[in-house]
């Protein structure tokens, strides 16, 4: 089964918080429990975002929690821990078939959140660019596209330059990377050395 998107995780996360006998649950416990519930393989559980700073499932559960919190369905109890709110329990009593961004728009706090009023940068307002990717995933994908495009443009520019320019570029790059610092005549191409001898 593919890793569920953050909206698919919203209802199971709220149910999990509502069924927790201890009242509060840690984000780590929620990630582990939902990974089991969705039968994620070890490979899927370890799959990283493009920046390799966080797993995809942890990112998506984290954003599902953030959105449920902003709608007043979850409450943070302490760092890394949360519990279901009275509003969240009321929502579960109505047995909704799905909870997603559209569903959360019925709550004024969530509408304020989506407007981006005084929100911290790490919890960016909801973007309707995609139904399945978290805002962080969208940013990382766009960042990678820009890097790839820049690399392609740079390669095309270098290919249009003379062989002498390319030779000097490689030498400059090697020197900047710390190679050949102790070598005599470091940073000079063979062509420039031979020209000085004459």
Short mmCIF file of the C-alpha atoms (twelve columns), coordinates in Angstrom:
data_MODEL
# 
_entry.id   MODEL 
# 
loop_
_atom_site.group_PDB 
_atom_site.id 
_atom_site.type_symbol 
_atom_site.label_atom_id 
_atom_site.label_alt_id 
_atom_site.label_comp_id 
_atom_site.label_asym_id 
_atom_site.label_seq_id 
_atom_site.Cartn_x 
_atom_site.Cartn_y 
_atom_site.Cartn_z 
_atom_site.pdbx_PDB_model_num 
ATOM 1   C CA . UNK A 1   0.000   0.000  0.000   1 
ATOM 2   C CA . UNK A 2   1.403   3.460  -0.842  1 
ATOM 3   C CA . UNK A 3   2.051   5.931  1.969   1 
ATOM 4   C CA . UNK A 4   -1.267  7.691  2.665   1 
ATOM 5   C CA . UNK A 5   -1.420  11.424 2.022   1 
ATOM 6   C CA . UNK A 6   -1.844  13.839 4.916   1 
ATOM 7   C CA . UNK A 7   -5.595  14.313 4.346   1 
ATOM 8   C CA . UNK A 8   -6.216  10.563 4.369   1 
ATOM 9   C CA . UNK A 9   -4.420  10.449 7.731   1 
ATOM 10  C CA . UNK A 10  -6.618  13.092 9.387   1 
ATOM 11  C CA . UNK A 11  -9.590  10.911 10.376  1 
ATOM 12  C CA . UNK A 12  -7.496  7.911  11.556  1 
ATOM 13  C CA . UNK A 13  -5.320  10.288 13.577  1 
ATOM 14  C CA . UNK A 14  -8.360  11.875 15.240  1 
ATOM 15  C CA . UNK A 15  -9.837  8.426  15.975  1 
ATOM 16  C CA . UNK A 16  -6.497  7.330  17.437  1 
ATOM 17  C CA . UNK A 17  -6.381  10.385 19.701  1 
ATOM 18  C CA . UNK A 18  -10.009 9.815  20.699  1 
ATOM 19  C CA . UNK A 19  -9.450  6.169  21.613  1 
ATOM 20  C CA . UNK A 20  -6.327  6.796  23.679  1 
ATOM 21  C CA . UNK A 21  -7.070  5.820  27.287  1 
ATOM 22  C CA . UNK A 22  -4.209  7.934  28.658  1 
ATOM 23  C CA . UNK A 23  -5.648  11.120 27.207  1 
ATOM 24  C CA . UNK A 24  -2.489  12.297 25.471  1 
ATOM 25  C CA . UNK A 25  -0.428  10.637 22.772  1 
ATOM 26  C CA . UNK A 26  3.006   11.417 21.391  1 
ATOM 27  C CA . UNK A 27  3.584   12.194 17.745  1 
ATOM 28  C CA . UNK A 28  6.053   9.285  17.601  1 
ATOM 29  C CA . UNK A 29  3.384   6.870  18.919  1 
ATOM 30  C CA . UNK A 30  0.895   8.209  16.390  1 
ATOM 31  C CA . UNK A 31  3.345   7.716  13.510  1 
ATOM 32  C CA . UNK A 32  4.070   4.132  14.596  1 
ATOM 33  C CA . UNK A 33  0.397   3.294  15.129  1 
ATOM 34  C CA . UNK A 34  -0.753  4.744  11.791  1 
ATOM 35  C CA . UNK A 35  2.137   3.035  9.982   1 
ATOM 36  C CA . UNK A 36  0.868   -0.274 11.354  1 
ATOM 37  C CA . UNK A 37  -2.762  0.559  10.592  1 
ATOM 38  C CA . UNK A 38  -1.910  1.270  6.942   1 
ATOM 39  C CA . UNK A 39  0.386   -1.793 6.738   1 
ATOM 40  C CA . UNK A 40  3.394   0.227  5.627   1 
ATOM 41  C CA . UNK A 41  6.482   -1.802 4.809   1 
ATOM 42  C CA . UNK A 42  9.829   -1.072 6.475   1 
ATOM 43  C CA . UNK A 43  10.942  0.555  3.231   1 
ATOM 44  C CA . UNK A 44  7.864   2.831  3.184   1 
ATOM 45  C CA . UNK A 45  8.352   3.730  6.862   1 
ATOM 46  C CA . UNK A 46  11.943  4.761  6.154   1 
ATOM 47  C CA . UNK A 47  11.273  6.626  2.898   1 
ATOM 48  C CA . UNK A 48  12.716  10.139 3.228   1 
ATOM 49  C CA . UNK A 49  11.703  13.501 1.843   1 
ATOM 50  C CA . UNK A 50  14.046  14.839 -0.882  1 
ATOM 51  C CA . UNK A 51  16.070  16.775 1.728   1 
ATOM 52  C CA . UNK A 52  16.490  13.553 3.756   1 
ATOM 53  C CA . UNK A 53  15.693  15.382 7.001   1 
ATOM 54  C CA . UNK A 54  12.474  13.540 7.816   1 
ATOM 55  C CA . UNK A 55  10.544  10.472 6.754   1 
ATOM 56  C CA . UNK A 56  7.546   10.972 4.472   1 
ATOM 57  C CA . UNK A 57  5.150   9.321  6.926   1 
ATOM 58  C CA . UNK A 58  6.373   11.458 9.853   1 
ATOM 59  C CA . UNK A 59  5.957   14.595 7.730   1 
ATOM 60  C CA . UNK A 60  2.433   13.680 6.674   1 
ATOM 61  C CA . UNK A 61  1.276   12.681 10.159  1 
ATOM 62  C CA . UNK A 62  2.807   15.912 11.471  1 
ATOM 63  C CA . UNK A 63  0.876   18.042 8.971   1 
ATOM 64  C CA . UNK A 64  -2.350  16.120 9.623   1 
ATOM 65  C CA . UNK A 65  -1.895  16.875 13.331  1 
ATOM 66  C CA . UNK A 66  -1.174  20.560 12.594  1 
ATOM 67  C CA . UNK A 67  -4.347  20.964 10.531  1 
ATOM 68  C CA . UNK A 68  -6.500  19.165 13.114  1 
ATOM 69  C CA . UNK A 69  -4.977  21.385 15.806  1 
ATOM 70  C CA . UNK A 70  -5.675  24.550 13.804  1 
ATOM 71  C CA . UNK A 71  -9.312  23.453 13.427  1 
ATOM 72  C CA . UNK A 72  -9.577  22.943 17.197  1 
ATOM 73  C CA . UNK A 73  -10.017 19.155 16.997  1 
ATOM 74  C CA . UNK A 74  -6.731  18.385 18.751  1 
ATOM 75  C CA . UNK A 75  -4.928  20.176 21.572  1 
ATOM 76  C CA . UNK A 76  -1.205  20.207 22.303  1 
ATOM 77  C CA . UNK A 77  -0.565  19.078 25.879  1 
ATOM 78  C CA . UNK A 78  3.223   19.473 25.908  1 
ATOM 79  C CA . UNK A 79  6.046   19.392 23.404  1 
ATOM 80  C CA . UNK A 80  5.513   16.457 21.038  1 
ATOM 81  C CA . UNK A 81  2.271   15.349 22.723  1 
ATOM 82  C CA . UNK A 82  -1.377  16.059 21.990  1 
ATOM 83  C CA . UNK A 83  -4.898  14.946 22.859  1 
ATOM 84  C CA . UNK A 84  -8.341  15.134 21.336  1 
ATOM 85  C CA . UNK A 85  -10.419 18.226 22.218  1 
ATOM 86  C CA . UNK A 86  -14.102 18.424 23.098  1 
ATOM 87  C CA . UNK A 87  -14.751 19.606 19.554  1 
ATOM 88  C CA . UNK A 88  -12.818 16.636 18.222  1 
ATOM 89  C CA . UNK A 89  -14.910 14.238 20.322  1 
ATOM 90  C CA . UNK A 90  -18.071 15.925 19.047  1 
ATOM 91  C CA . UNK A 91  -16.898 15.471 15.448  1 
ATOM 92  C CA . UNK A 92  -16.259 11.756 16.072  1 
ATOM 93  C CA . UNK A 93  -19.736 11.342 17.611  1 
ATOM 94  C CA . UNK A 94  -21.158 12.337 14.210  1 
ATOM 95  C CA . UNK A 95  -19.104 9.542  12.615  1 
ATOM 96  C CA . UNK A 96  -17.826 11.493 9.563   1 
ATOM 97  C CA . UNK A 97  -16.845 9.337  6.576   1 
ATOM 98  C CA . UNK A 98  -13.811 11.533 5.900   1 
ATOM 99  C CA . UNK A 99  -11.946 14.489 7.357   1 
ATOM 100 C CA . UNK A 100 -10.004 16.628 4.914   1 
ATOM 101 C CA . UNK A 101 -9.184  20.284 4.270   1 
ATOM 102 C CA . UNK A 102 -12.678 20.887 2.881   1 
ATOM 103 C CA . UNK A 103 -14.242 19.408 6.029   1 
ATOM 104 C CA . UNK A 104 -12.039 21.544 8.298   1 
ATOM 105 C CA . UNK A 105 -13.157 24.748 6.569   1 
ATOM 106 C CA . UNK A 106 -16.356 24.698 8.646   1 
ATOM 107 C CA . UNK A 107 -14.316 25.873 11.652  1 
ATOM 108 C CA . UNK A 108 -13.506 29.616 11.935  1 
ATOM 109 C CA . UNK A 109 -10.069 28.949 13.452  1 
ATOM 110 C CA . UNK A 110 -9.101  26.882 10.439  1 
ATOM 111 C CA . UNK A 111 -10.286 29.560 8.017   1 
ATOM 112 C CA . UNK A 112 -8.139  32.058 9.927   1 
ATOM 113 C CA . UNK A 113 -5.194  29.661 9.676   1 
ATOM 114 C CA . UNK A 114 -5.641  29.263 5.917   1 
ATOM 115 C CA . UNK A 115 -5.651  33.038 5.580   1 
ATOM 116 C CA . UNK A 116 -2.176  32.997 7.122   1 
ATOM 117 C CA . UNK A 117 -2.898  35.513 9.870   1 
ATOM 118 C CA . UNK A 118 0.222   35.830 12.034  1 
ATOM 119 C CA . UNK A 119 1.169   32.190 11.583  1 
ATOM 120 C CA . UNK A 120 4.721   30.982 12.200  1 
ATOM 121 C CA . UNK A 121 6.710   30.217 9.057   1 
ATOM 122 C CA . UNK A 122 7.016   26.516 9.901   1 
ATOM 123 C CA . UNK A 123 3.233   26.157 9.836   1 
ATOM 124 C CA . UNK A 124 2.548   27.777 6.490   1 
ATOM 125 C CA . UNK A 125 -1.034  28.432 5.379   1 
ATOM 126 C CA . UNK A 126 -2.808  25.708 3.458   1 
ATOM 127 C CA . UNK A 127 -2.078  25.658 -0.251  1 
ATOM 128 C CA . UNK A 128 -4.612  24.139 -2.627  1 
ATOM 129 C CA . UNK A 129 -1.856  23.240 -5.105  1 
ATOM 130 C CA . UNK A 130 -2.285  19.545 -4.416  1 
ATOM 131 C CA . UNK A 131 -4.654  17.248 -2.594  1 
ATOM 132 C CA . UNK A 132 -2.004  14.764 -1.504  1 
ATOM 133 C CA . UNK A 133 1.269   16.559 -0.769  1 
ATOM 134 C CA . UNK A 134 2.041   18.513 2.373   1 
ATOM 135 C CA . UNK A 135 3.245   22.115 1.971   1 
ATOM 136 C CA . UNK A 136 6.769   20.976 2.865   1 
ATOM 137 C CA . UNK A 137 6.697   18.286 0.164   1 
ATOM 138 C CA . UNK A 138 5.519   20.842 -2.418  1 
ATOM 139 C CA . UNK A 139 8.349   23.237 -1.458  1 
ATOM 140 C CA . UNK A 140 10.966  20.488 -1.603  1 
ATOM 141 C CA . UNK A 141 9.788   19.272 -5.017  1 
ATOM 142 C CA . UNK A 142 9.797   22.830 -6.401  1 
ATOM 143 C CA . UNK A 143 13.240  23.454 -4.896  1 
ATOM 144 C CA . UNK A 144 14.567  20.308 -6.581  1 
ATOM 145 C CA . UNK A 145 13.049  21.392 -9.921  1 
ATOM 146 C CA . UNK A 146 14.826  24.753 -9.654  1 
ATOM 147 C CA . UNK A 147 18.144  23.042 -8.839  1 
ATOM 148 C CA . UNK A 148 17.742  20.630 -11.753 1 
ATOM 149 C CA . UNK A 149 16.885  23.488 -14.128 1 
ATOM 150 C CA . UNK A 150 19.874  25.523 -12.937 1 
ATOM 151 C CA . UNK A 151 22.183  22.511 -13.359 1 
ATOM 152 C CA . UNK A 152 20.912  21.977 -16.894 1 
ATOM 153 C CA . UNK A 153 21.407  25.639 -17.827 1 
ATOM 154 C CA . UNK A 154 24.911  25.664 -16.331 1 
ATOM 155 C CA . UNK A 155 25.867  22.516 -18.231 1 
ATOM 156 C CA . UNK A 156 24.617  24.007 -21.510 1 
ATOM 157 C CA . UNK A 157 26.615  27.197 -20.897 1 
ATOM 158 C CA . UNK A 158 29.809  25.237 -20.150 1 
ATOM 159 C CA . UNK A 159 29.378  23.097 -23.283 1 
ATOM 160 C CA . UNK A 160 29.347  26.260 -25.404 1 
ATOM 161 C CA . UNK A 161 32.700  27.479 -24.003 1 
ATOM 162 C CA . UNK A 162 36.170  26.743 -25.378 1 
ATOM 163 C CA . UNK A 163 38.236  23.694 -24.320 1 
ATOM 164 C CA . UNK A 164 40.735  26.039 -22.618 1 
ATOM 165 C CA . UNK A 165 37.937  27.583 -20.532 1 
ATOM 166 C CA . UNK A 166 36.710  24.099 -19.531 1 
ATOM 167 C CA . UNK A 167 40.238  22.997 -18.574 1 
ATOM 168 C CA . UNK A 168 40.691  26.064 -16.354 1 
ATOM 169 C CA . UNK A 169 37.222  25.586 -14.858 1 
ATOM 170 C CA . UNK A 170 38.079  22.009 -13.814 1 
ATOM 171 C CA . UNK A 171 41.374  23.142 -12.266 1 
ATOM 172 C CA . UNK A 172 39.687  26.000 -10.397 1 
ATOM 173 C CA . UNK A 173 37.040  23.613 -9.105  1 
ATOM 174 C CA . UNK A 174 39.625  21.077 -7.915  1 
ATOM 175 C CA . UNK A 175 41.604  23.811 -6.137  1 
ATOM 176 C CA . UNK A 176 38.431  25.133 -4.436  1 
ATOM 177 C CA . UNK A 177 37.684  21.572 -3.282  1 
ATOM 178 C CA . UNK A 178 41.129  21.388 -1.671  1 
ATOM 179 C CA . UNK A 179 42.886  19.107 -4.137  1 
ATOM 180 C CA . UNK A 180 46.468  19.783 -5.240  1 
ATOM 181 C CA . UNK A 181 47.309  22.521 -2.729  1 
ATOM 182 C CA . UNK A 182 50.761  21.109 -2.147  1 
ATOM 183 C CA . UNK A 183 51.481  20.514 -5.830  1 
ATOM 184 C CA . UNK A 184 53.870  22.868 -7.576  1 
ATOM 185 C CA . UNK A 185 52.127  25.201 -9.973  1 
ATOM 186 C CA . UNK A 186 48.722  24.395 -8.502  1 
ATOM 187 C CA . UNK A 187 45.854  26.120 -10.213 1 
ATOM 188 C CA . UNK A 188 47.502  26.418 -13.577 1 
ATOM 189 C CA . UNK A 189 46.581  24.469 -16.652 1 
ATOM 190 C CA . UNK A 190 49.202  22.658 -18.727 1 
ATOM 191 C CA . UNK A 191 48.637  25.200 -21.469 1 
ATOM 192 C CA . UNK A 192 49.391  28.172 -19.222 1 
ATOM 193 C CA . UNK A 193 52.580  26.498 -17.869 1 
ATOM 194 C CA . UNK A 194 53.878  25.754 -21.348 1 
ATOM 195 C CA . UNK A 195 53.143  29.314 -22.473 1 
ATOM 196 C CA . UNK A 196 55.259  30.720 -19.609 1 
ATOM 197 C CA . UNK A 197 58.249  28.580 -20.542 1 
ATOM 198 C CA . UNK A 198 58.490  30.213 -23.997 1 
# 
